[in-house]
């Protein structure tokens, strides 16, 4: 029987310090990485798209894909050119 990998083990496989080595293709692993990434955003604060891109780019150069994934997976919301963390 295969052991279930913990979030920490999955993050360790995909991260090099604070840098994301590769965006996971498997949805369950991608969600773990996205939840890690959204922690960079303060709750209740609104961000311009350029600021979102800068924050994400600190972890991975493909900020556009990751920004879209954060939005598509309901971790970030957007309206009128601003983004903010979704409330739980």
C-alpha positions in Angstrom: 0.0 0.0 0.0 1.4 3.4 -1.0 1.9 6.0 1.7 0.0 9.3 1.3 2.4 12.2 0.8 2.0 15.2 3.1 1.7 18.7 1.9 5.2 19.4 3.2 6.6 16.5 1.3 4.9 17.7 -1.9 6.1 21.3 -1.4 9.7 20.0 -0.7 9.6 18.2 -4.1 8.5 21.3 -6.0 10.3 24.1 -4.1 13.9 25.2 -4.0 13.8 27.5 -1.0 11.2 30.1 -1.9 11.4 29.3 -5.7 9.0 27.0 -7.4 11.0 24.7 -9.6 8.2 23.6 -11.8 4.4 24.0 -11.8 2.8 20.6 -11.0 0.6 19.1 -13.7 -1.4 16.9 -11.3 -4.3 18.9 -9.9 -4.0 17.8 -6.3 -0.3 18.7 -6.2 -0.9 22.0 -8.0 -3.5 23.0 -5.4 -1.0 22.5 -2.6 1.5 24.7 -4.4 -1.2 27.3 -5.1 -2.2 27.4 -1.5 1.4 27.9 -0.6 1.7 30.7 -3.2 -1.4 32.6 -2.1 0.1 33.0 1.4 2.2 35.8 -0.1 -1.0 37.9 -0.4 -2.3 39.8 2.6 -6.0 39.2 3.5 -8.1 42.3 3.0 -5.6 44.0 0.8 -6.2 44.8 -2.9 -3.5 44.5 -5.5 -3.0 45.9 -8.9 -2.3 43.2 -11.6 1.3 44.5 -11.8 1.8 43.9 -8.1 0.3 40.4 -8.3 2.7 39.6 -11.2 5.7 40.9 -9.1 4.8 38.8 -6.1 4.3 35.7 -8.1 7.5 36.3 -10.2 9.5 36.2 -7.0 8.7 32.5 -6.9 8.4 31.5 -10.6 8.9 33.3 -14.0 5.5 32.2 -15.4 3.5 34.6 -13.3 0.7 34.8 -15.9 -0.1 31.1 -15.7 0.1 31.1 -11.9 -2.0 34.2 -11.6 -4.7 32.6 -13.8 -4.5 29.3 -11.8 -4.9 31.3 -8.5 -8.0 32.9 -9.9 -9.4 29.8 -11.6 -9.1 27.9 -8.3 -10.8 30.6 -6.3 -7.8 31.5 -4.3 -7.7 35.1 -5.7 -10.7 37.2 -6.8 -10.6 40.1 -9.2 -12.7 43.1 -10.3 -11.9 46.4 -11.9 -8.3 45.6 -12.4 -7.7 44.6 -8.8 -7.0 41.3 -7.1 -7.5 40.1 -3.6 -7.4 36.9 -1.6 -10.6 35.0 -1.5 -12.1 34.6 2.0 -12.4 31.0 3.2 
